[in-house]
Amino acid sequence: MSDIDQAKEVVRDRVWRLLEREGAVPEGSYGKIPGFYGNEATAERLAELEVWKNAGTIKANPDWAQLPIRIRALQDEKLLYMAVPRMASLKPFYLLDPESLSLLPEEAAEKQGAEQTARRIGVDEMRPIDVVICGSVAVNRSGARIGKGAGYSDLEVALLIEAGLVTEETTIVAPVHQLQVVDEEIPETAHDFSVDLIVTPGEVIRCEERRRPSGIVWEDLTAEKVGAIPVLEALRLQKYPRRE
């Protein structure tokens, strides 16, 4: 583990323990993207913003923490792209179209509901993304964020940047509990992205220091990581074909 990884882990551990100690999350939240109490209020606060009202396409993680926002996206008749857990498919996103759902938004936005009703699609079938909803363990007011350490949010965003679907016009949002907003600096690497908005149940924080990778940072990925994610393996072979 690098020094940066260790520093991130210290922040994660402190925030997870703080959330548990303050009763802000259900039992068993340690090690996960926190599904904090009051996450419904973040969806309502986000829905009041012009950036949400003007958005036609939303990309979100499949975590329980973001469920109210996924539901709200479908209720507001926005096209919702939901990441397939662990990107375990050559087509790593679910397409949830409010006009053709066979389930209620509350059901379709669940992991099981999406698997049942949504079509899996690749990046070549997607429209440009207006708003990205990213799960986070901790964020600071400059927009630096930390996930739970698996790296899937970073890879999803990098893949969409590489495909030209996440652009300078895209707004990246971290919906979190107020206790997840930290004061200290968060170390970042070349593959980390920052968020543009932090939305808590009681506050909207606008971050000014936008930082995004130009695409997938291949040198930061191990062969094992690439091999475990079919869409990355296919893209790597396309970019760097094996020589016989």
C-alpha positions in Angstrom: 0.0 0.0 0.0 1.4 3.4 -1.0 1.7 6.4 1.3 -1.3 8.0 -0.4 -3.4 4.8 0.0 -2.4 4.6 3.7 -3.4 8.3 4.2 -6.7 7.7 2.5 -7.4 4.7 4.7 -6.8 6.7 7.8 -9.4 9.2 6.7 -11.9 6.4 5.8 -11.4 4.7 9.2 -12.0 7.9 11.1 -15.1 8.9 9.2 -16.6 5.3 9.3 -16.1 5.2 13.1 -17.4 8.8 13.5 -20.6 7.9 11.6 -21.2 4.8 13.7 -20.4 6.6 17.0 -22.9 9.4 16.2 -25.6 7.0 15.1 -25.7 8.5 11.6 -25.7 5.1 9.8 -27.2 1.6 10.3 -25.1 -1.1 11.9 -22.7 -2.8 9.6 -21.9 0.4 7.6 -18.1 0.2 8.2 -16.2 -0.6 5.0 -19.1 0.5 2.8 -20.3 3.7 1.1 -22.3 5.0 4.0 -26.1 4.7 3.6 -26.7 7.5 6.1 -29.9 8.4 7.8 -31.4 11.4 6.0 -30.2 10.4 2.5 -33.8 11.1 1.3 -33.2 14.8 2.2 -30.1 15.0 -0.1 -32.3 13.9 -3.0 -34.8 16.6 -2.2 -32.1 19.3 -1.8 -30.4 18.2 -5.1 -33.7 18.2 -6.9 -34.1 21.9 -6.0 -31.0 22.9 -7.9 -31.1 24.2 -11.5 -28.3 21.8 -12.5 -30.7 18.9 -11.7 -33.8 20.5 -13.2 -31.9 21.1 -16.5 -30.3 17.6 -16.6 -31.7 15.0 -19.0 -29.2 12.2 -18.2 -27.9 11.0 -14.8 -25.3 8.4 -14.0 -25.3 6.9 -10.5 -23.6 4.2 -8.5 -25.6 1.2 -7.4 -25.0 1.8 -3.6 -28.0 2.0 -1.2 -26.8 5.5 -0.2 -27.8 6.9 -3.6 -31.1 5.0 -3.9 -33.3 8.1 -3.1 -31.5 10.1 -5.9 -31.9 7.3 -8.4 -35.6 7.1 -7.5 -36.0 10.8 -7.9 -34.2 10.7 -11.3 -36.8 8.3 -12.6 -39.7 10.2 -11.0 -38.4 13.3 -12.7 -38.4 11.4 -16.0 -34.6 11.6 -16.5 -32.6 8.9 -18.3 -30.7 7.0 -15.6 -27.5 5.1 -16.2 -26.7 2.9 -13.2 -23.4 1.1 -13.0 -23.4 -2.7 -13.0 -21.9 -3.7 -9.7 -18.1 -4.1 -9.9 -18.4 -3.3 -13.7 -18.6 -7.1 -14.2 -19.8 -6.9 -17.8 -18.6 -5.9 -21.3 -21.7 -3.7 -21.0 -21.1 -2.1 -17.6 -24.2 0.1 -17.2 -27.9 -0.4 -16.8 -30.2 1.8 -18.9 -33.3 2.9 -16.9 -35.6 4.8 -19.1 -38.7 6.2 -17.3 -40.7 5.8 -20.5 -40.3 2.1 -20.7 -40.0 0.8 -17.1 -41.9 -2.3 -16.2 -41.5 -1.5 -12.5 -42.3 1.5 -10.3 -39.3 3.9 -9.9 -38.9 2.8 -6.3 -38.4 -0.8 -7.4 -36.5 -0.2 -10.7 -33.9 1.9 -8.9 -32.9 -0.9 -6.6 -30.1 -3.2 -7.6 -32.4 -6.2 -8.0 -35.0 -4.1 -9.8 -32.4 -2.8 -12.3 -31.2 -6.3 -12.9 -34.7 -7.4 -13.6 -36.0 -4.6 -15.7 -33.1 -2.7 -17.3 -31.0 -3.4 -20.3 -27.3 -3.6 -20.0 -25.5 -1.2 -22.4 -21.9 -0.3 -23.3 -20.5 3.2 -23.5 -21.1 3.3 -27.3 -24.9 3.2 -26.6 -24.9 6.0 -24.1 -25.7 9.7 -24.3 -23.5 12.4 -22.8 -23.9 12.6 -19.0 -25.3 15.8 -17.5 -24.9 14.8 -13.8 -22.8 12.1 -12.2 -23.8 10.9 -8.7 -20.8 9.4 -6.9 -20.7 7.5 -3.7 -18.2 8.8 -1.2 -16.9 8.0 2.2 -15.3 11.4 2.8 -15.1 14.7 0.9 -13.6 18.1 1.6 -14.8 21.5 0.6 -12.3 21.8 -2.3 -14.0 18.8 -3.8 -11.5 16.0 -3.1 -13.2 12.8 -2.3 -12.5 9.3 -1.1 -14.5 6.2 -1.9 -14.4 2.9 -0.1 -11.1 1.9 -1.7 -12.2 -0.4 -4.5 -11.7 2.2 -7.2 -14.8 1.6 -9.3 -16.2 5.1 -9.2 -12.9 6.4 -10.5 -12.8 3.8 -13.2 -16.4 4.5 -14.3 -15.8 8.2 -14.6 -12.5 7.7 -16.4 -14.2 5.3 -18.8 -16.9 7.9 -19.5 -14.3 10.7 -19.9 -12.4 8.5 -22.3 -15.6 8.0 -24.3 -16.4 11.7 -24.4 -19.5 11.2 -22.3 -18.3 13.0 -19.2 -17.1 16.5 -20.3 -16.5 19.9 -18.8 -20.3 20.4 -19.0 -20.9 17.5 -16.7 -21.5 18.2 -13.0 -20.2 15.6 -10.5 -22.1 15.4 -7.2 -21.3 13.8 -3.9 -24.4 13.3 -1.7 -23.1 12.7 1.9 -23.9 13.2 5.5 -22.5 16.4 7.1 -20.1 14.3 9.2 -18.5 13.0 5.9 -17.4 16.5 5.0 -13.9 16.8 6.4 -11.6 19.8 7.0 -8.3 18.2 6.2 -6.6 17.8 2.9 -7.3 14.6 1.0 -4.4 13.2 -0.9 -5.1 12.6 -4.6 -3.5 10.6 -7.4 -3.6 11.1 -11.2 -6.7 8.9 -11.5 -8.8 10.7 -8.8 -11.5 13.1 -9.8 -12.9 15.9 -7.6 -16.6 16.7 -7.2 -18.3 19.9 -8.2 -21.1 19.8 -5.7 -21.4 18.3 -2.2 -25.0 17.9 -1.1 -25.8 17.1 2.5 -29.3 16.9 4.1 -28.8 20.6 5.3 -26.3 22.2 2.9 -25.1 22.5 -0.7 -21.4 23.1 -1.0 -20.0 24.4 -4.4 -16.4 23.3 -5.0 -14.2 25.5 -7.1 -11.1 23.4 -7.8 -12.2 21.0 -10.5 -9.8 18.1 -11.0 -10.4 15.3 -13.5 -8.2 12.7 -15.3 -8.0 12.9 -19.1 -9.2 9.3 -19.2 -8.1 6.0 -17.9 -4.7 6.1 -16.3 -3.4 2.7 -17.4 -0.2 2.8 -15.5 -2.2 3.0 -12.2 -4.0 -0.3 -13.0 -2.6 -3.7 -12.3 -3.0 -6.5 -14.9 -5.3 -8.3 -12.4 -7.6 -5.3 -12.1 -7.8 -4.8 -15.8 -8.4 -8.6 -16.3 -11.3 -8.5 -13.8 -13.2 -5.8 -15.6 -14.2 -7.0 -19.1 -14.8 -3.6 -20.6 -11.3 -2.4 -19.5 -9.7 -5.6 -20.9 -11.4 -5.1 -24.3 -10.4 -1.4 -24.3 -6.8 -2.2 -23.4 -6.6 -4.8 -26.2 -8.0 -2.2 -28.6 -5.5 0.4 -27.6 -2.5 -1.9 -27.1 -3.0 -5.0 -29.2 -0.8 -7.9 -28.5 1.9 -8.6 -31.0 2.3 -12.2 -32.2 
